[in-house]
Amino acid sequence: MNNNTTQDMLIRRMDVIIHLLLEARVDNEMPISSKIERLLSFGLSKPEVASIIGKPINYVTAVTSGKKKQKIKDKGK
């Protein structure tokens, strides 16, 4: 990895941390599925999200596919 790639990756992760800290509240515990969706929406890959939340990638994939199925089901109503 060259310096620019490493720097871009670090900047992106720092941006995610800043956004998450801004949203964090002591009285409001965000569900793990919401955290996964939020991290993915910031552009992190599924392996990166799995590493951050401490779950296997299969868990992240299952949560995201479950969310997609729910969205499709909700649109059909």
Secondary structure, 3 states (H helix, E strand, C coil): CCHHHHHHHHHHHHHHHHHHHHHCECCECCCHHHHHHHHHHCCCCHHHHHHHHCCCHHHHHHHHHHHHHHHHHHHCC
